[in-house]
Amino acid sequence: MNSPESKPAGFPATFWTANTIELFERGAYYAMASFVVIYLTETLGMSPTFATFLNGSLLWGLIYFLPIVSGTLADKYGFKRSLVAAFIMLSLGYLVMGNVQRIWPAGGSYTIPIVLGIVLIGLGGSVVKPCIAGTVQKTSGLRATLGFGIFYMVINIGSISGRGVSYFVRRAAGIPAIFFPVAFAFAVIGLLIVLFVYREPQYVSDGKKDGQAVQKKTLSQALLGIVTVLRNWKFVFFLVVIGMFWILYVQLYNLMPLFLRWVDPEAPVELYTLVNPIMIVSLQLLITRLAKKWSPVRSIIFGVLVTTIGMLVNILAPVLFADISLKVSLLRFGSVQVLLPIAGIFLVVSIASMALGEMFASPRIYEYIGAIAPKGQEGLYLGYANLPVALGSIVGAPLGGRLFETFISDPAAKGLPANPSAIWLIVAGMGVVSMGGLALYDRFLVRKKQA
């Protein structure tokens, strides 16, 4: 029989506190994520292109690009103080976003308060990411794989929670309520946990991170690291190729909400997008087992392929049906029927494919970056693993909005027929280019170097 000393130690309390904080931060974000573009266009009267720019290029760009710098600042000032500042910014951002029509003169442009709210949310989110991920790393030690597996699961549980609460509150109180009080309340709870429960992690159990001794970086070192990485043109090419995959993914929160509300003005967008986290929570472990013997590049390419096919599925609706907005009974529970527009049914399949693609591709991207990084610089390069998401967001979000205007809203305003198939063909084309670029990169740069 094993003695108590021989049993592996469980995760410390700070590990679980950090995951709880992440759950509420993600709950806040995903409470409003599916309706940001709809809020900006339908409620505040902004154009689809500008709305998707604010949601994708500005918000997602800040969240996924700034951790390069904000992580260094968090190391310098401490995770706890950084998290307090982050959640204050998040709370204020959601407060502003949900009360724009109350605090700003009616009839004018809402650009200034909306940009303020989005910048606060983006800055806050960019600080939370490295603090929580750093806490998980420091408190997991030799069990980092399991620790980050739990962390990834918690993110999606927070996503499900936020969307679920948001749906019922929005139905009762309108779209602004998803920002305030819903997202605001999630953020305030996260702040309270940071203030009264969270403890600064002080150790890394195995003394290593990404195979290297843990050292705090200065801000100048972080900025120098950007120059070092971006001078490697081969790695920049890889970031661009993977960024094109994320161009497809960001349409889940930019193009797809616009398209859904065009097909069905009352569409519960958060319930459609809920398919994504539910599938990840349910299937991630199975997908990991299925693909564990695949090379990283094969798994990534397959993930991009599945996502691309999912985009092409949307072309079938206008090809097979004259009226894609016609609602049909999908399920029946006693006297209650679940009615979805025909285009919505195909879109559910598309969103499910995006979840599958993400499960095959996303975890392996980190593994692949670690493999292709110059020896001794693995940690530096892994620090830039989120740059493709930032790139895909900055380019892909306004692209989705512009495609919607060009092929749907502008023709409709002129009394001309819309052409949704063209949108999905163009977006899917990004996936095809991504797969081709990744295959070429692996064949002619990585394998040649290894040989």
Buried (B, 14 or more C-beta within 10 A) or exposed (E): EEEEEEEEEEBBEBBBBBBBBBBBBBBBBBBBBBBBBBBBBBBBEBBBBBBBBBBBBBBBBBBBBBBBBBBBBBBEEEBBBBBBBBBBBBBBBBBBBBBBEEEBEEEEEBBEBBEBBBBBBBBBBBBBBBBBBBBBBBBBBEBBEEBBBBBBBBBBBBBBBBBBBBBEBBEEEEBBBBBBBBBBBBBBBBBBBBEEEBBEBEEBBEEBBBEBEBEEBEEEEBBEBBEBBEEBEEBBBBBBBBBBBBBBBBBBBBBBBBBBBBBBEEBBBBBBBBBBBBBBBEBBEEBBEEBEEBBBBBBBBBBBBBBBBBBBBBBBBBEEBEEBBEBEEEEEEEEEEEEBBBBBBBBBBBBBBBBBBBBBBBBBBBBBBBBBBEEEBBBBBBBBBBBBBBBBBBBBBBBBBBBBBBBBBEBEEEEEEBEBBBBBBBBBBBBBBBBBBBBEBBEEBBEEEEE
